Amino acid sequence: MSMVDAFYVLPPKSKERTFEYDKTLPSLPLPSLSHTLSRYLDSVKAISTDEEYKKTVEIVQEFENGIGKDLHAKLQSKAADERNWLEEWWENYVYLSNRQPLLPDWSMSGSSPTLELGWTFGPGKQVLYASRYCYHLVSLFVLMRSERYRPAMTVSRRTGAKKRFNMNQYRRLFNTCQIPGQFIDEMHTHFKTESEGPCPTHVVVMYNGHLYKLEPFHPDGSQLTTAEWEKLLTEIVRHGATERGQDVAALTSDNRTSWAEIRDHIMGLSKKNADLMLEVESSMFTLCLDGDSPGSASEVNRLSLAGDLRCRWADKALNIVFFANGSSAGLCNHAAYDGIVSVSTMHFIHLSLLENRDNWIESFAVRPGLIKPTQILFDLDDKTTTHIHKVIGGISDQTKHFLMIREELSGFGKDNIQKHNLHPDAYIQMALQLAYWRLHGKPAPCYETATTRMFYNGRTETMRSCTPEAVEWCQNMDNSSVSSGEKAKLLKAAITRHVDLMKEAQGNAGCDRHLFGLYCVAMESGLPVPNIFQDPNFLKSGGNGNFILSTSLVGYTELGGGVGPMCQEGYGCFYNITADRFFITLSVHRDSYETSAHKFFTQLVIALFDMDHLLLSATQGKLDQAKL
């Protein structure tokens, strides 16, 4: 059995289906008010002075005994009536109400690893590699349509018990687009499984300002081979190279209200325009053939999010970017789904490419009768073209503040960390805390993603990893009067606390989603904003998306990526861990006077080495003591 089949494909005779367990998962739970407020106070204690903390305790007690009790009761009623009390609020208020451009700060990106594939970069590689990639991406679409993609689950090492994960977000991977609105956007999904009916199968290809519709299936219903993809993409490039296209795609990187207005105007110009807009927005995915040639993984990640935005349809759930030299990245709409969906998608493609790297060559002949790509040409007036030029002129200001780097460190993978009998994710989180502490001299309120996909339509909860235990360890790590044994004890206590809180958060029992729900109840009830949300410590501890460190473990494969920081003076820290290596994607705002991605990475490397040395020294100290 191939790795792709083992990980992702149901056996031919299996009666399981991709989405069959989604409706049977338990409803999203609602924690008790006292539990949520206790967890919130712990996170405030980690970042505040004694006097500040005392004031927050008083505000929290007033809230718990007053308006908070009433808001929680209303939330309990909502949770009793709905399978997922959070779902609609989260999507509408966190994502779809956003009026800022989706690129670069509201989308996810990840560069494609190519070393194992033996791919070299340079002229002539763009179409070649894009053809191979798109072939397997369409194969994934076919698996999703036929529901032969393996449903996600986890198996307990101790008991063998299975826990199913919600697969609903995968319905938005293909044929999905965020439609701009005057005040709030809408998410339109055209994907259907075979049992649900037909859905669009075309792909939109973007090149040199042009848009093309490409059908990835032969008239007989079979997939295009890689050679056929290459033939059709070559035709597109030859046609599009003669002159610059309309650059309509640039409009999707405008602010959401402005884009909504000009989109309505374009569709109102002709029925043809309305039909073409639907073709673009309902497409399986968009393939962006970009003219840049990034020379590193860092540049690939940065340019996919903040490069030539004329060559991105930002609204689409999935853009695949192939640069002129053949390097590539996935670009995903965060409103549509979370990072785990994009990572597993890219991992499927990567394994497929690995398994077929010796089989590309001439074995796939080009068949007659291929459906030719067609150019998508809108009827544009002076108002529209003027607005396109205006948006393009502002793109440089929009993207130049954004910096993203991708780094790799050998020797700090799962094997090295687990030799200390510690959880790899919690270990890395402590290294992030120590790196920030040493660089900035203070603790860093930290968001770590905790998946809640074991619940009906669950997405994420926040695990606040800047705990009092983590801060105490950071404070003592460089104190020469504290022994190695005591430092190691403090580190292990912080890691144990982190693991326990992560388990709670995965059960939707952190504090952030509950507090968010209480805020939504107050807002929709027309009540004044409760004092707990106006307390300076609410923002200081990360409330309203003000976490200094925005972090996520994006898996235990070589694939990773990231998004921008949550706040002006913050860091985006997204990492993946293999057996022998650690990868991190760091993002900052260039115009921040406090942050530095390169300095932070340097401190992170030092922290990892110091932690390893500390634990080895503490172990050796115990051995020496035992000999005495």
C-alpha positions in Angstrom: 0.0 0.0 0.0 1.3 3.4 -0.9 1.8 6.2 1.7 -1.0 8.2 0.0 -3.4 5.3 0.3 -2.4 4.6 3.9 -2.9 8.1 5.0 -5.7 9.5 2.9 -7.6 7.0 0.8 -10.3 4.6 1.9 -9.9 1.0 0.8 -11.9 0.1 -2.4 -14.4 -2.1 -0.5 -14.8 0.2 2.5 -18.3 1.3 3.3 -17.0 4.4 5.1 -17.5 7.8 3.5 -15.6 11.0 4.0 -18.4 13.1 5.6 -20.5 10.3 7.2 -19.6 11.0 10.8 -20.0 14.8 10.8 -23.6 14.8 12.0 -23.1 12.2 14.7 -20.3 14.1 16.5 -21.2 15.6 19.9 -22.4 19.2 20.2 -19.9 21.9 21.0 -19.8 22.1 24.8 -20.1 25.2 26.9 -17.9 25.4 30.0 -19.1 26.7 33.3 -18.7 30.4 34.0 -16.5 29.8 37.0 -14.1 27.6 35.0 -13.7 30.1 32.2 -13.1 33.0 34.5 -10.6 31.0 36.5 -8.6 30.2 33.3 -8.8 33.9 32.3 -7.4 35.1 35.6 -4.5 32.6 35.3 -3.5 34.2 32.0 -3.8 37.7 33.4 -1.7 36.8 36.4 1.1 35.8 34.1 1.4 39.2 32.5 0.4 41.7 35.1 1.7 43.3 38.3 0.2 42.4 41.6 -1.8 45.6 41.7 -3.1 45.2 38.2 -4.1 41.6 38.9 -5.9 42.6 42.0 -8.0 45.1 40.1 -8.8 42.5 37.5 -9.9 40.0 40.1 -12.4 42.5 41.5 -13.8 43.2 38.0 -14.1 39.5 37.3 -15.8 38.8 40.6 -18.3 41.6 39.9 -18.9 40.2 36.4 -19.4 36.6 37.7 -21.9 37.7 40.4 -23.7 40.2 38.2 -24.2 40.6 34.4 -22.0 37.6 33.6 -24.5 35.3 35.3 -27.3 36.6 33.1 -25.2 36.5 29.9 -24.1 32.9 30.7 -27.7 31.8 31.2 -28.7 33.2 27.8 -25.7 31.5 26.2 -26.7 28.2 27.9 -30.1 28.5 26.2 -28.5 29.1 22.8 -26.2 26.1 23.4 -29.2 23.9 24.3 -30.9 24.8 21.0 -27.9 24.7 18.6 -25.4 21.9 17.8 -22.7 24.5 17.7 -23.5 27.7 19.6 -20.3 29.4 18.4 -20.2 28.6 14.7 -22.2 31.5 13.2 -20.8 34.2 15.5 -17.2 33.1 14.9 -17.5 33.1 11.1 -19.5 36.4 10.9 -17.7 38.5 13.5 -14.2 37.2 13.3 -13.9 36.8 9.5 -16.7 38.0 7.4 -17.3 41.3 9.1 -13.6 42.2 8.5 -13.3 45.2 6.1 -9.6 45.0 5.5 -8.0 43.4 2.4 -7.7 39.7 2.7 -4.1 39.8 1.6 -1.6 39.7 3.2 -3.0 39.7 6.8 -6.1 37.5 6.6 -4.9 34.5 4.5 -2.6 31.5 5.1 0.4 30.5 3.0 2.8 27.6 2.9 5.7 26.9 0.6 6.0 23.5 -1.1 9.0 21.4 0.0 10.9 20.2 -3.1 14.2 18.8 -2.0 13.0 15.2 -1.8 11.4 15.6 -5.2 14.7 16.4 -6.8 13.2 19.5 -8.4 15.5 22.2 -9.6 14.4 25.8 -10.2 14.9 28.0 -13.3 13.4 29.0 -16.6 10.9 26.5 -18.1 10.0 24.8 -14.8 6.8 26.8 -13.9 4.4 25.0 -16.3 6.2 21.6 -15.9 5.9 21.6 -12.1 2.4 23.2 -12.0 1.1 20.4 -14.3 2.3 17.7 -12.0 0.9 19.5 -8.9 -2.5 20.2 -10.4 -2.9 16.6 -11.6 -2.7 15.4 -8.0 -4.9 18.3 -6.7 -7.6 17.3 -9.1 -7.2 13.7 -7.9 -7.9 14.9 -4.4 -11.0 16.7 -5.7 -12.2 13.4 -7.2 -11.6 11.6 -3.9 -13.7 14.3 -2.1 -16.4 14.1 -4.7 -16.6 10.3 -4.4 -16.2 10.5 -0.6 -13.2 8.1 -0.7 -11.0 10.5 1.2 -10.3 8.9 4.6 -12.2 10.6 7.5 -9.8 12.1 10.1 -9.6 10.5 13.5 -7.2 10.0 16.4 -6.5 6.8 18.3 -5.6 6.7 21.9 -2.2 5.0 22.5 -3.3 3.9 25.9 -6.8 2.5 25.2 -7.0 2.3 21.4 -10.2 4.3 21.5 -11.0 6.2 18.3 -12.1 9.8 18.2 -13.6 11.1 15.0 -12.9 14.6 13.7 -15.3 16.8 11.8 -14.6 16.9 8.1 -17.0 19.7 7.3 -14.3 22.2 6.6 -13.1 20.1 3.7 -16.3 20.9 1.9 -14.9 24.4 1.5 -11.5 23.4 0.1 -12.8 23.3 -3.5 -15.4 25.5 -5.4 -15.6 28.0 -2.5 -15.3 31.8 -2.5 -15.7 34.6 0.0 -18.1 37.1 -1.6 -17.6 40.7 -0.6 -20.5 42.6 0.9 -21.2 46.2 1.9 -21.1 45.5 5.6 -20.4 41.7 5.9 -19.2 39.1 3.4 -20.7 35.8 2.5 -19.1 32.4 2.0 -20.4 30.7 -1.1 -19.7 27.0 -1.5 -20.5 25.2 -4.8 -18.9 21.9 -3.9 -21.1 18.8 -3.9 -20.3 15.1 -3.5 -21.4 12.8 -6.2 -24.4 11.7 -4.2 -25.5 15.3 -3.7 -25.4 16.2 -7.4 -23.1 17.9 -10.0 -20.7 20.7 -9.1 -18.4 22.9 -11.2 -15.2 21.1 -12.3 -13.3 23.9 -14.1 -10.1 25.6 -12.9 -9.3 29.3 -13.3 -5.7 30.0 -14.4 -4.2 33.5 -13.9 -1.2 34.7 -16.0 0.1 38.2 -16.8 -3.2 39.9 -15.8 -5.3 37.4 -17.8 -7.9 34.9 -16.6 -8.5 31.6 -18.3 -11.0 28.8 -17.8 -9.4 25.4 -18.0 -11.3 22.1 -17.9 -9.1 19.5 -16.1 -11.1 16.5 -17.4 -11.0 14.9 -20.9 -14.4 14.8 -22.8 -14.5 11.1 -21.9 -14.6 12.0 -18.2 -11.1 11.0 -17.3 -8.6 13.3 -15.7 -6.1 15.2 -17.8 -2.7 13.6 -17.7 0.3 15.7 -16.6 1.3 16.0 -20.2 -2.1 17.3 -21.1 -2.0 19.8 -18.3 1.4 20.9 -19.6 0.1 21.3 -23.2 -2.9 23.4 -22.1 -0.9 25.6 -19.7 1.7 26.2 -22.3 -1.0 27.4 -24.6 -2.2 29.8 -21.9 1.3 31.2 -21.3 1.9 31.7 -25.0 -1.4 33.5 -25.5 -1.1 35.6 -22.3 2.5 36.7 -22.9 1.7 39.0 -25.8 0.2 41.8 -23.7 -0.9 42.6 -20.2 -4.4 41.5 -19.3 -7.3 43.3 -17.6 -5.9 42.7 -14.0 -9.5 42.3 -12.6 -8.0 40.0 -9.9 -6.3 42.9 -8.3 -9.7 44.2 -7.2 -10.0 41.2 -4.8 -7.1 42.8 -2.7 -9.0 46.0 -2.2 -10.8 46.7 1.1 -13.9 44.6 1.3 -16.5 47.4 1.1 -14.8 49.0 -1.9 -14.5 45.6 -3.7 -18.2 44.8 -3.0 -19.2 48.1 -4.6 -17.1 47.7 -7.8 -18.0 44.0 -8.1 -21.7 44.9 -8.1 -20.9 47.6 -10.7 -19.0 45.2 -13.0 -21.8 42.6 -12.8 -24.3 45.2 -13.6 -22.6 46.2 -16.8 -23.7 43.1 -18.6 -25.2 39.6 -18.1 -21.9 38.3 -19.6 -20.0 39.9 -16.7 -22.3 38.3 -14.1 -21.9 34.9 -15.7 -18.1 35.3 -15.9 -17.9 36.4 -12.2 -19.8 33.2 -11.2 -17.4 31.1 -13.3 -14.4 32.5 -11.4 -16.0 32.3 -8.0 -17.3 28.8 -8.4 -14.1 27.3 -9.9 -12.5 24.3 -8.3 -9.4 26.4 -7.4 -7.3 29.1 -9.0 -3.8 28.5 -10.4 -1.6 31.6 -10.2 1.3 31.6 -12.7 3.4 34.4 -11.2 6.2 36.2 -12.8 8.5 36.5 -9.8 11.3 34.1 -9.1 11.9 33.8 -5.3 15.2 32.4 -4.3 14.3 30.9 -0.9 11.5 29.3 1.1 11.2 32.6 3.0 10.7 34.5 -0.2 8.2 32.0 -1.5 6.1 32.4 1.6 6.3 36.1 1.7 5.7 36.7 -2.0 2.7 34.3 -2.1 1.0 36.5 0.5 2.5 39.9 -0.2 3.9 39.7 -3.8 2.1 40.5 -7.0 -1.5 40.6 -5.8 -2.6 41.2 -9.4 -2.1 37.5 -9.8 -4.2 36.3 -6.8 -8.0 35.9 -6.5 -7.9 36.6 -2.8 -11.5 35.6 -2.2 -11.0 32.0 -3.3 -10.6 29.3 -0.7 -7.6 27.9 -2.5 -5.0 29.6 -4.8 -2.0 27.6 -5.9 0.9 29.9 -6.7 3.6 28.8 -9.1 6.4 31.2 -9.7 8.4 31.7 -12.9 11.3 29.5 -11.6 9.0 26.6 -10.6 8.9 27.3 -6.8 5.4 27.2 -5.4 3.1 27.8 -2.4 -0.5 27.2 -1.4 -2.5 30.3 -0.5 -5.7 29.7 1.5 -8.6 31.8 2.7 -8.6 31.5 6.5 -12.4 32.2 6.7 -13.1 29.1 4.7 -11.1 26.7 6.8 -8.3 26.3 9.3 -4.7 25.5 8.7 -5.0 21.7 9.3 -7.1 21.5 6.1 -4.4 23.2 4.0 -1.6 21.3 5.6 -3.2 17.9 5.0 -4.1 18.9 1.4 -0.5 19.9 0.7 0.8 16.7 2.4 -1.5 14.6 0.1 0.0 16.4 -2.9 3.6 16.1 -1.6 3.3 12.3 -0.9 1.7 11.9 -4.4 4.5 13.7 -6.1 7.1 11.6 -4.1 5.5 8.4 -5.2 5.2 9.4 -8.8 8.5 11.2 -9.2 10.0 8.5 -11.4 6.8 8.0 -13.5 6.2 11.4 -15.1 8.0 11.2 -18.3 6.5 10.2 -21.7 4.1 7.5 -20.4 1.2 9.9 -20.5 0.5 10.8 -24.1 -1.6 13.8 -25.1 -4.9 12.6 -26.4 -6.9 14.3 -29.2 -10.0 16.2 -28.5 -8.9 18.2 -25.4 -11.2 21.0 -24.3 -9.3 24.2 -25.1 -8.9 26.8 -22.4 -11.0 29.9 -22.9 -10.1 33.4 -21.9 -12.3 35.2 -19.4 -12.8 38.8 -20.6 -15.0 41.1 -18.7 -16.8 44.1 -20.3 -15.1 47.0 -18.5 -15.9 50.7 -18.4 -13.7 53.7 -17.6 -14.9 53.6 -13.9 -13.8 50.0 -13.5 -10.4 50.4 -15.2 -9.7 53.6 -13.3 -10.5 51.7 -10.0 -8.2 48.8 -11.0 -5.3 51.2 -11.6 -6.0 52.8 -8.2 -6.0 49.5 -6.4 -2.8 48.4 -8.1 -1.2 51.7 -7.1 -2.0 51.0 -3.5 -0.9 47.4 -3.4 2.8 48.3 -2.8 1.9 50.2 0.4 -0.4 47.3 1.4 2.3 44.7 1.2 5.7 46.3 1.9 5.2 46.3 5.7 4.9 42.6 5.7 7.9 40.3 6.4 7.9 36.5 6.6 10.8 34.1 7.0 10.9 30.3 6.9 13.7 28.6 8.8 14.8 25.1 9.5 16.8 23.7 12.4 18.3 20.2 12.5 18.6 18.2 15.6 15.5 19.5 17.4 12.8 17.2 16.1 10.5 14.8 17.9 13.2 12.3 18.6 15.5 14.7 20.4 12.7 16.2 22.5 11.1 12.9 23.4 14.3 11.6 24.8 13.6 13.9 27.7 10.1 12.4 28.0 8.5 15.7 27.2 5.7 16.6 24.7 7.3 18.2 21.6 4.7 20.9 21.1 4.8 22.0 24.7 8.6 22.0 24.6 8.6 24.3 21.5 6.0 26.6 23.2 8.4 27.0 26.2 11.2 27.8 23.8 9.1 30.5 22.2 8.3 32.0 25.6 12.0 32.0 26.6 13.1 33.5 23.3 10.6 36.4 23.6 11.5 36.9 27.3 15.2 37.2 26.5 14.7 39.5 23.4 12.1 41.8 25.0 12.5 41.4 28.7 8.8 40.6 29.4 6.3 37.8 29.1 4.4 37.3 25.8 0.6 36.7 25.8 0.4 33.8 23.5 -2.3 32.2 21.4 -1.8 28.6 20.4 -4.4 26.9 18.2 -6.3 24.0 19.9 -8.5 22.1 17.5 -12.1 21.4 18.5 -12.9 19.3 15.4 -14.0 16.4 17.6 -17.3 18.4 18.0 -20.0 19.2 15.5 -18.7 21.7 13.1 -15.9 22.6 15.5 -13.0 24.7 14.5 -10.6 26.0 17.2 -10.2 27.2 20.8 -7.4 29.3 22.1 -4.8 27.7 24.4 -3.2 30.6 26.3 0.3 29.2 26.7 1.8 32.2 28.7 1.1 30.6 32.0 2.3 31.7 35.5 4.4 28.5 35.4 6.0 29.4 32.1 6.8 32.9 33.3 8.3 31.6 36.5 10.6 29.3 34.6 11.7 32.1 32.2 12.4 34.4 35.2 14.7 31.8 36.7 16.3 30.4 33.5 19.2 32.9 33.5 19.5 33.2 37.2 23.0 31.8 38.2 21.9 31.3 41.8 19.3 28.7 40.7 20.5 25.2 40.2 20.1 23.3 37.0 18.0 20.8 38.8 15.6 23.5 40.0 15.4 25.1 36.6 14.6 21.7 35.0 11.9 21.2 37.6 10.4 24.5 36.7 10.5 23.8 33.0 8.8 20.4 33.4 6.1 22.0 35.6 5.4 24.6 32.9 5.3 21.9 30.2 2.9 19.7 32.3 0.7 22.7 32.8 0.7 23.4 29.1 -0.3 19.9 28.2 -3.1 19.9 30.7 -4.4 23.3 29.4 -4.2 22.1 25.8 -6.4 19.1 26.7 -8.9 21.4 28.2 -8.9 23.8 25.2 -9.4 20.8 22.8 -12.5 20.2 24.8 -13.6 23.8 24.2 -12.8 24.7 27.8 -10.2 27.4 27.4 -11.5 30.8 28.1 -11.5 32.8 24.9 -14.4 31.2 22.9 -16.7 31.4 26.0 -15.7 35.0 26.7 -16.3 35.8 23.0 -19.8 34.2 23.3 -20.6 36.2 26.4 -19.6 39.4 24.5 -21.8 38.5 21.5 -24.8 37.9 23.8 -24.3 41.3 25.4 -23.9 43.0 22.0 -26.9 41.3 20.4 -29.0 42.1 23.5 -28.2 45.8 23.1 -26.4 45.9 26.5 -23.4 48.1 27.4 -20.1 46.4 27.0 -19.4 44.7 30.4 -16.4 46.0 32.4 -14.5 42.8 32.1 -14.0 43.6 28.3 -12.9 47.2 29.0 -10.3 46.2 31.6 -6.8 47.1 30.3 -5.7 43.6 31.3 -8.3 42.1 28.9 -6.4 43.5 25.9 -3.0 43.1 27.5 -3.5 39.4 28.0 -4.6 38.9 24.4 -8.3 39.7 24.3 -9.8 40.9 21.0 -7.0 39.2 19.1 -4.2 41.1 20.8 -1.9 38.2 21.4 1.8 39.1 21.0 2.6 35.6 19.9 0.2 34.0 17.5 1.3 30.4 17.2 0.2 27.0 15.9 1.7 23.6 15.6 0.9 22.7 11.9 1.7 19.1 12.2 4.5 16.5 12.3 5.4 16.6 8.6 7.9 18.7 6.6 5.0 20.9 5.4 4.3 24.2 7.1 3.3 27.8 6.6 1.8 30.6 8.4 -0.1 33.9 8.6 0.6 37.4 9.7 0.9 38.5 13.3 -2.2 39.4 15.2 -1.1 42.8 16.3 1.4 45.5 15.3 4.0 44.6 17.8 3.5 40.9 17.6 4.9 37.8 15.9 3.3 35.0 13.8 5.0 31.8 14.8 3.9 28.7 13.0 6.0 25.5 13.3 6.1 21.9 12.2 8.2 19.2 13.7 9.6 16.0 12.0 11.7 13.3 13.6 15.0 15.1 13.3 14.1 18.7 12.3 12.1 21.7 13.4 10.7 24.3 11.0 9.2 27.7 11.8 7.5 30.3 9.7 7.9 33.7 11.4 6.0 36.9 10.4 6.3 40.5 11.6 5.2 43.9 10.5 8.2 45.7 9.0 7.1 49.1 10.5 7.1 47.7 14.0 9.8 49.3 16.2 9.9 46.4 18.6 9.9 43.2 16.5 12.6 41.4 14.5 11.9 38.1 12.9 15.6 37.3 12.5 16.5 38.3 16.1 13.6 36.3 17.4 14.7 33.2 15.4 18.3 33.6 16.8 16.9 33.7 20.3 14.7 30.7 19.6 17.7 28.6 18.5 19.7 29.6 21.6 16.7 28.8 23.8 16.4 25.3 22.3 20.1 24.6 22.8 20.0 25.9 26.3 16.9 23.8 27.2 18.5 20.7 25.8 21.7 21.4 27.8 19.7 22.2 30.9 17.8 18.9 30.8 21.0 16.9 30.1 22.8 18.6 32.9 20.0 18.0 35.3 19.9 14.3 34.4 23.6 14.0 34.8 23.4 15.7 38.1 20.9 13.1 39.3 23.1 10.3 38.1 26.1 11.8 39.9 24.1 12.2 43.1 22.9 8.6 42.8 26.5 7.4 42.6 27.3 9.2 45.9 
